[in-house]
Amino acid sequence: MAASDDEKYAEKGDVMHLDQPASSEAAQIRSDAMEAEENELRMGLVEGLKTYPTAVFWSFAISLLIVMEGYDTAVLNNIIGLESFRRHFGYDTGDTSDPSQQWQLSAAWQTAVGQAPSIGCFVGIFIASWAQDRWGYKRTIQVALVSLTGFIFINFFAVNVQMLFVGELLCGLPWGAFSSSAVSYASDVTPIPLRGYLTTYVNLCWIIGQILAAGILKRAITLEGKWGYKVPFAIQWVWVVPLFIVALVAPESPWFLVRKGRLEEAEAVVVRLSSKTHKVDPAKTVAMMVRTNQMEVEAEIGGTFADCFRGSDLRRTEISCLTWMCQHLCGMVFCGSPVYFLQQAGLSEDKSFDANLGITFMAFVGTLLSWVTLTVGGRRPFFIGGMVFMSSIMWIIGGISWPADHHNSARWGQAILIMIFVFAYDFTIGPLTYCIVGETSATRLRSKTVGLARNAYNVTGVCAGILNTYMVNKTAWNWKGRAALLWAFTAVIMTIWCYFRLPEMKGRSYRELDLLFERKVPARQFKNTIISEEDDGGALNNPNAIPVDVNTGRKFSTASALHGDSKV
């Protein structure tokens, strides 16, 4: 698919046209693929919802897995604010001036327990990414849910901090599967006009989990003894069975089925995902997937982790990884664990959990409003704008930390700024990250690229979390609000990267994105670059490129569409 220097990309109408394929059969597939893609590109939001209502439902349902991960992450980040938790797993500092702060976890164990799920996720994501490409999303999710059911017992019955660490480490394995599956599945089953909304919904699920955690932790303050921290852990069992049933009956990704040569099954899935009243030709939709898949095959895009670092896919991996790393390095690692910080700054246990509940509701509203940005604007301007705004907030939080040492009003000022920060985060880069990562990768490398990006996020989170814990922990460096200054600096660095490297991908088909990356179009020129609907790099010029269904042995054809229904 190589092009000469003067044909790398066409801008503002300078469109490149390729010759038609020699094979009439391939020409028909290509024509039908072009028609299906053009229909999606012209499709508006309302029409997309009417045409693919069940795709929306199944994407919503699978994304609920993230509620579990968001819930437990929020519990771990803030449960240390419960005196019952610190009394059971911590040690007596001997400081009786403030009885509520007498019991503390050491900085080392606070760090270990807090980062254990991220370590487990790191391993779990690699396993899940491999399993998704081998067995599909459904089976991977089912195995992960069964595993999680057993691992929760370890947390619930933990008798010391070491046992709790092991339990959280093991729980991280299935959470890794959830975090990579939800984004990839949403990207696979939804059409172009709905893709941004359904991938950013993953962030909303994360926040729903945080709201549940904030409310339950607020109630747990009134529980006496060990039940104060046991109940938040036990809540996780509630949704395992419903989610397993969802994973059991949900349709498999049609893109996965195309890659596996199960073409008639892919057509059946398209029928399931679309409305019965708004007819979609499943064969033509699958033809679009076949064309894009064959383009990537011709471009020598494989399906291994190593392929993510070759050719144009290296750039796509870079964008996916660093975009997700922005979620930590913008300062969220500091503002995302407000309870302990606010208590160390002088707020009472009750007030700190009140502030935490308010912050999570701000995040929920921010994510809902982010859908407006997807309608009226693109990904790039709002992402960069959010980074600029949040870095400014971090400078202010750090700057008023000195008066906050002596004035309670300044501490509340920091709390208000944290709420504003979280709102801005969940209005911009929080949800947009899921959208960008879900769109950036090649379809043949989606699970691998998303997995690598999520692990870049996890590794950054572990390192940043360890550093942040020591900076704000009363028994360690005790920087309090001054820790925000470091994250203000990292936010500025990442903002500069976004300006030069983050492209605009709104309204692009996966075929168009393949060509834009293959031809090395600069990030700031993505938006205005025009790709011809006929342009596929000659992927179907070779008649032997037409795939054969592995189940029936028949060569793929759009002459007749499958109108049956199969639970695949």
C-alpha positions in Angstrom: 0.0 0.0 0.0 3.0 2.3 -0.4 2.5 5.6 -2.2 4.9 8.1 -3.8 5.8 11.2 -1.9 3.4 13.4 -3.8 0.5 10.9 -3.2 0.9 10.3 0.5 -2.3 12.2 1.2 -4.8 14.3 -0.5 -6.0 17.5 1.1 -9.1 19.6 0.4 -10.4 17.9 -2.7 -7.1 16.5 -4.1 -8.5 13.0 -4.0 -6.6 10.0 -5.2 -8.4 7.3 -7.3 -7.3 3.7 -7.8 -8.1 1.4 -10.7 -11.0 -1.0 -10.2 -10.1 -4.6 -9.3 -9.7 -7.0 -12.2 -12.1 -9.6 -10.8 -15.8 -8.9 -11.3 -16.5 -10.9 -8.1 -14.0 -8.8 -6.1 -15.4 -5.6 -7.8 -18.9 -6.5 -6.5 -17.6 -7.0 -3.0 -15.7 -3.7 -3.2 -18.7 -1.9 -4.5 -21.0 -3.2 -1.8 -18.4 -2.4 0.9 -18.2 1.2 -0.4 -22.0 1.4 -0.3 -22.1 0.1 3.3 -19.3 2.5 4.4 -20.9 5.5 2.7 -24.2 4.7 4.5 -22.5 4.7 7.9 -20.6 7.9 7.1 -23.8 9.7 6.1 -25.7 8.3 9.0 -26.6 10.8 11.8 -26.9 10.1 15.5 -30.7 9.7 15.5 -30.6 7.5 12.5 -27.8 5.4 14.0 -29.9 4.9 17.1 -32.9 3.8 15.1 -30.9 1.5 12.8 -28.7 -0.1 15.5 -30.7 -0.1 18.8 -29.5 -3.6 19.9 -25.9 -2.7 19.2 -26.3 0.2 21.6 -28.0 -2.1 24.1 -25.2 -4.8 24.0 -22.4 -2.2 24.1 -24.1 -0.6 27.1 -24.5 -4.0 28.8 -20.9 -5.2 28.2 -19.5 -1.8 29.4 -21.2 -2.4 32.8 -18.2 -4.6 33.5 -16.3 -1.4 34.1 -18.7 -0.5 36.9 -17.0 -3.3 38.9 -13.5 -2.0 38.2 -14.5 1.6 38.9 -16.2 0.6 42.1 -13.3 -1.3 43.6 -10.7 1.2 42.5 -12.6 4.0 44.2 -13.1 1.8 47.3 -9.3 1.1 47.5 -8.4 4.7 47.0 -10.7 6.0 49.7 -11.4 3.1 52.2 -8.3 4.1 54.0 -10.4 7.1 55.2 -12.4 4.6 57.3 -11.1 4.4 60.8 -12.4 0.8 61.0 -10.2 -0.2 58.1 -7.1 1.6 59.5 -7.7 0.1 62.9 -7.8 -3.5 61.5 -5.0 -3.3 58.9 -2.9 -0.4 60.3 -0.9 0.4 63.4 -1.2 2.7 66.4 0.9 5.8 65.8 0.5 6.8 69.5 -0.8 10.3 68.5 -3.8 10.8 70.7 -4.4 14.5 69.8 -6.8 13.4 67.1 -8.4 10.0 67.9 -9.7 9.6 64.3 -6.2 9.7 62.9 -4.5 7.6 65.6 -4.5 4.5 63.5 -2.6 4.6 60.2 -1.3 2.3 57.5 2.4 2.7 56.8 3.2 4.4 53.5 4.7 1.2 52.2 1.6 -0.9 52.8 -0.8 1.8 51.7 1.1 2.0 48.5 1.2 -1.8 48.1 -2.5 -2.4 48.7 -3.4 0.6 46.5 -1.3 -0.5 43.6 -1.9 -4.3 43.8 -4.9 -4.2 41.4 -2.9 -2.3 38.8 -0.2 -5.0 39.0 -2.8 -7.7 38.6 -4.4 -5.8 35.7 -1.1 -5.6 34.0 -0.8 -9.3 33.8 -4.6 -9.8 33.2 -4.6 -7.5 30.2 -1.9 -9.4 28.4 -3.7 -12.7 29.1 -7.1 -11.2 28.0 -5.7 -9.6 24.9 -4.4 -12.9 23.7 -7.6 -14.8 24.7 -9.8 -12.2 23.0 -8.1 -12.8 19.6 -8.2 -16.6 20.1 -11.6 -17.2 21.6 -13.4 -13.9 21.4 -14.8 -11.4 23.9 -17.6 -13.5 25.2 -15.6 -16.5 26.5 -12.9 -14.2 27.9 -15.4 -12.2 29.9 -17.1 -15.3 31.2 -13.9 -16.8 32.5 -12.9 -13.5 34.1 -16.2 -13.2 35.9 -15.9 -16.7 37.4 -12.4 -16.0 38.5 -13.4 -12.8 40.2 -16.1 -14.5 42.2 -13.5 -16.6 44.0 -10.9 -13.8 44.4 -13.4 -11.6 46.2 -13.5 -14.1 49.0 -9.8 -13.4 49.8 -10.5 -9.7 50.3 -13.6 -10.3 52.4 -11.9 -12.7 54.8 -8.6 -11.0 54.9 -7.1 -11.1 58.4 -4.1 -8.9 57.8 -2.8 -6.4 55.2 -0.6 -9.1 53.5 -3.7 -11.2 52.7 -5.6 -8.1 51.5 -2.7 -7.4 49.2 -2.8 -10.9 47.6 -6.6 -10.6 47.2 -6.4 -7.3 45.4 -3.5 -8.5 43.3 -5.6 -11.5 42.1 -8.7 -9.4 41.6 -6.7 -7.2 39.2 -6.4 -10.2 36.8 -10.1 -10.2 35.7 -10.4 -6.4 36.0 -7.7 -6.3 33.4 -9.9 -8.4 31.1 -12.8 -6.1 31.7 -10.9 -2.9 31.1 -9.6 -4.0 27.7 -12.8 -5.9 26.6 -15.3 -3.0 27.1 -13.5 -0.5 24.9 -12.7 -3.0 22.1 -16.2 -4.5 22.1 -17.9 -1.0 21.9 -15.6 -0.1 19.0 -16.4 -3.3 17.2 -20.2 -3.5 17.4 -21.2 0.1 16.9 -21.4 2.1 13.6 -19.4 5.2 12.9 -21.9 7.8 14.2 -22.4 6.0 17.5 -18.8 4.9 18.1 -17.8 8.0 20.1 -20.8 7.9 22.4 -20.6 4.2 23.1 -16.8 4.2 23.8 -17.1 7.3 26.1 -19.9 5.5 27.9 -17.2 3.3 29.3 -16.0 6.3 31.3 -19.5 6.8 32.6 -19.6 3.3 33.8 -16.3 3.9 35.6 -17.9 6.9 37.3 -21.1 5.0 38.2 -18.8 2.6 40.1 -17.2 5.5 41.9 -20.5 6.9 42.9 -21.6 3.6 44.3 -18.3 3.3 46.2 -18.7 6.9 47.5 -22.2 6.3 48.7 -21.4 2.9 50.3 -18.3 4.2 52.0 -20.3 7.2 53.3 -22.8 4.7 54.8 -20.0 2.4 56.1 -18.8 5.1 58.4 -21.8 4.3 60.7 -21.1 0.6 60.7 -19.2 -0.7 63.7 -16.2 -3.0 63.7 -15.0 -5.0 60.7 -18.3 -4.7 58.8 -17.4 -1.1 58.1 -14.9 -2.2 55.5 -16.2 -5.8 54.8 -19.5 -4.6 53.4 -17.9 -2.5 50.6 -15.9 -5.6 49.5 -19.0 -7.9 49.7 -21.0 -5.6 47.4 -19.0 -6.8 44.4 -20.7 -10.2 44.5 -24.0 -8.6 43.7 -23.5 -8.1 40.0 -21.3 -11.0 39.0 -24.2 -13.4 38.1 -26.2 -10.8 36.0 -23.1 -9.8 34.1 -22.2 -13.4 33.4 -25.7 -13.9 31.9 -25.2 -10.8 29.8 -21.9 -12.1 28.5 -23.5 -15.5 27.8 -26.3 -14.2 25.5 -24.5 -11.2 24.0 -23.5 -11.4 20.3 -19.8 -11.8 19.5 -17.9 -9.0 17.7 -18.5 -9.3 13.9 -15.0 -8.0 13.3 -13.6 -10.9 15.3 -15.7 -13.3 13.3 -14.5 -11.8 10.0 -10.8 -12.2 11.1 -11.5 -15.8 12.0 -13.2 -16.5 8.6 -16.6 -17.1 10.2 -18.3 -14.9 7.7 -21.9 -16.2 7.8 -21.8 -15.9 11.6 -20.6 -12.3 11.2 -23.7 -11.7 9.0 -25.9 -13.2 11.6 -24.4 -10.9 14.2 -25.1 -7.8 12.0 -28.7 -8.9 11.8 -28.9 -9.1 15.6 -27.3 -5.7 16.1 -29.6 -3.9 13.7 -33.2 -2.9 13.8 -35.8 -5.1 12.1 -37.7 -2.0 10.9 -34.6 -0.2 9.5 -33.2 -2.8 7.2 -29.4 -3.2 7.0 -27.9 -5.5 4.3 -25.7 -7.7 6.5 -23.7 -9.0 3.6 -22.7 -5.5 2.5 -21.8 -4.6 6.1 -19.6 -7.6 6.4 -18.1 -6.8 2.9 -17.0 -3.5 4.4 -15.3 -5.4 7.2 -13.7 -7.9 4.8 -12.4 -5.0 2.7 -10.8 -3.3 5.7 -9.4 -6.6 7.0 -7.9 -7.4 3.7 -6.3 -4.0 3.4 -4.6 -4.6 6.7 -3.5 -8.1 5.6 -2.0 -6.6 2.5 -0.2 -4.0 4.6 1.3 -6.9 6.5 -0.5 -6.0 9.7 -0.3 -9.2 11.8 -2.0 -10.0 15.1 0.8 -10.2 17.7 2.0 -7.7 20.3 5.2 -7.3 18.3 3.2 -6.1 15.3 2.0 -3.1 17.4 5.5 -1.7 17.2 6.1 -2.2 13.4 5.5 0.4 10.6 2.6 2.7 11.0 1.2 0.7 13.9 4.1 2.0 16.1 2.6 5.5 15.8 -0.9 4.2 16.5 0.4 2.4 19.6 2.2 5.6 20.7 -1.0 7.6 20.4 -3.1 5.0 22.3 -0.6 4.6 25.1 0.2 8.2 25.7 -3.4 9.3 25.5 -4.3 6.9 28.3 -1.2 8.0 30.3 -2.6 11.5 30.1 -5.3 10.4 32.5 -2.7 10.0 35.3 -0.2 12.7 34.3 -2.8 15.5 34.0 -3.0 15.4 37.8 -5.9 12.9 38.3 -3.6 10.7 40.3 -3.7 13.5 42.9 -7.3 14.6 42.6 -8.7 11.1 42.1 -8.1 10.1 45.8 -9.5 13.1 47.6 -10.7 11.5 50.9 -7.3 10.7 52.4 -5.8 14.0 51.1 -8.6 16.1 52.5 -8.4 14.4 55.9 -4.6 15.0 56.0 -5.3 18.6 55.1 -7.6 18.8 58.2 -11.1 17.9 57.1 -13.1 15.6 59.3 -13.9 12.0 58.3 -17.5 12.9 57.7 -16.8 16.0 55.7 -14.2 14.4 53.6 -16.7 11.7 52.5 -19.3 14.4 51.8 -16.8 16.1 49.5 -15.9 12.8 47.8 -19.6 12.1 47.1 -19.9 15.6 45.6 -16.8 15.1 43.5 -18.1 11.8 42.0 -21.5 13.4 41.1 -19.6 16.2 39.3 -17.7 13.6 37.4 -21.0 12.0 36.3 -22.4 15.3 35.1 -19.2 16.1 33.3 -19.3 12.8 31.3 -22.9 13.3 30.3 -22.0 16.8 29.0 -19.0 15.4 27.2 -21.4 13.8 24.7 -22.2 17.4 23.6 -18.6 17.8 22.6 -18.8 14.7 20.5 -21.8 16.3 18.6 -20.6 19.8 18.2 -16.8 19.3 18.1 -14.0 16.8 17.6 -11.8 14.8 19.9 -8.6 16.8 19.5 -9.6 20.4 20.5 -11.5 19.3 23.6 -8.8 17.0 24.7 -6.1 19.6 24.4 -8.3 22.3 25.9 -9.0 20.0 28.9 -5.3 19.4 29.4 -4.6 23.2 29.4 -7.4 23.9 31.9 -6.5 21.1 34.3 -2.8 22.0 34.3 -3.8 25.5 35.3 -6.0 24.2 38.2 -3.1 22.0 39.5 -0.8 25.1 39.6 -3.4 26.9 41.7 -4.0 24.0 44.1 -0.3 23.8 44.7 0.1 27.5 45.1 -2.5 27.9 47.9 -1.1 24.9 49.8 1.0 27.2 52.0 -2.0 29.3 53.3 -4.0 26.0 53.6 -1.6 24.9 56.3 -3.0 27.6 58.6 -6.5 28.5 57.2 -9.5 26.1 56.9 -11.0 28.3 54.2 -8.0 27.6 52.0 -8.4 23.8 52.5 -12.0 24.1 51.4 -10.8 26.2 48.5 -8.6 23.2 47.5 -11.6 20.9 47.8 -13.6 23.1 45.5 -10.7 23.3 43.0 -10.5 19.5 43.0 -14.2 19.3 42.2 -13.7 21.7 39.3 -10.7 19.6 38.2 -12.7 16.4 38.2 -15.6 18.0 36.3 -13.2 19.2 33.7 -11.5 15.8 33.5 -14.7 14.0 33.0 -15.9 16.6 30.5 -12.8 16.2 28.3 -10.0 13.7 28.5 -11.7 11.2 30.8 -14.3 10.0 28.3 -12.4 11.1 25.2 -9.5 8.8 26.0 -11.7 5.7 25.5 -13.0 7.1 22.3 -9.5 7.9 20.9 -8.0 4.6 22.0 -10.9 2.6 20.6 -10.5 4.3 17.2 -6.8 4.5 16.8 -5.7 0.9 16.4 -5.9 -1.3 13.3 -8.8 -3.6 13.5 -6.6 -6.7 13.4 -4.6 -5.3 16.4 -7.4 -3.7 18.4 -7.3 -6.0 21.4 -3.5 -6.0 21.5 -3.2 -2.2 21.1 -5.9 -1.5 23.6 -4.2 -3.9 26.0 -0.8 -2.2 25.6 -2.4 1.2 26.0 -4.3 0.1 29.2 -1.1 -1.4 30.6 0.8 1.9 29.8 -2.0 3.5 31.9 -1.5 0.9 34.7 2.3 1.2 34.8 2.0 5.0 34.9 -0.7 4.7 37.6 1.5 2.4 39.8 4.5 4.7 39.5 2.5 7.9 39.9 0.4 6.4 42.7 3.5 5.3 44.7 5.0 8.8 44.3 1.8 10.5 45.2 1.2 8.4 48.2 4.6 9.3 49.7 4.1 13.0 48.9 0.7 13.3 50.7 1.1 10.6 53.4 1.4 12.0 56.9 4.0 9.4 57.9 6.1 10.0 54.8 6.9 13.3 53.1 3.7 15.0 54.1 3.7 17.6 51.2 -0.1 17.9 51.3 -1.4 20.2 48.5 2.1 21.0 47.4 2.2 17.7 45.6 0.0 19.2 43.0 2.9 21.2 41.6 4.6 18.1 40.3 1.5 17.0 38.5 1.0 20.5 37.1 4.4 20.1 35.4 3.7 16.7 34.0 0.3 18.0 32.7 2.2 20.8 30.7 4.5 18.2 29.2 1.6 16.0 28.1 -0.3 19.0 26.7 2.7 19.8 24.4 2.7 16.1 23.2 -1.0 16.3 22.5 -0.6 19.4 20.3 1.9 17.8 18.0 0.9 14.1 18.0 -2.8 13.7 18.7 -4.9 13.5 15.4 -8.5 14.2 14.9 -10.4 11.0 14.1 -14.0 12.0 14.3 -16.3 10.6 11.6 -13.6 8.3 10.0 -14.1 4.7 9.0 -11.5 2.2 10.0 -10.5 2.0 6.3 -9.9 5.7 6.2 -7.9 5.6 9.4 -5.7 2.8 8.0 -4.8 4.9 5.0 -4.2 8.1 7.0 -1.7 6.3 9.2 -0.2 4.2 6.4 0.6 7.5 4.5 2.0 9.2 7.6 -0.4 12.2 7.5 0.6 14.7 10.2 -1.7 14.8 13.2 -2.7 18.4 12.6 -3.7 17.6 9.0 -5.9 14.5 9.7 -9.1 16.6 9.9 -8.8 18.2 6.4 -7.4 15.2 4.6 -9.8 13.6 2.1 -9.7 9.9 1.4 -11.5 8.6 -1.7 -14.2 6.0 -1.1 -12.5 3.9 -3.8 -9.1 4.0 -2.2 -8.2 0.7 -0.6 -4.6 0.2 -1.8 -5.7 -2.5 -4.2 -6.6 -4.8 -1.4 -9.1 -6.8 -3.5 -7.2 -6.7 -6.8 -6.2 -10.3 -6.3 -9.1 -12.7 -6.7 -7.4 -15.0 -4.2 -7.9 -12.2 -1.6 -11.6 -13.0 -1.3 -12.0 -15.0 2.0 -13.6 -18.4 2.4 -15.9 -19.1 5.3 -14.2 -21.6 7.6 -17.4 -23.3 8.5 -19.0 -23.8 5.1 -16.0 -23.7 2.8 -17.9 -21.2 0.5 -16.2 -18.2 -0.9 -17.6 -14.9 0.5 -20.2 -13.2 -1.7 -22.6 -10.4 -1.3 -25.0 -11.8 -3.8 -27.3 -13.1 -1.1 -27.6 -11.9 2.5 -28.2 -14.1 5.5 -31.4 -13.1 7.3 -31.4 -15.7 10.0 -30.7 -15.2 13.6 -27.9 -17.0 15.5 -26.7 -16.4 19.0 -23.1 -15.9 18.3 
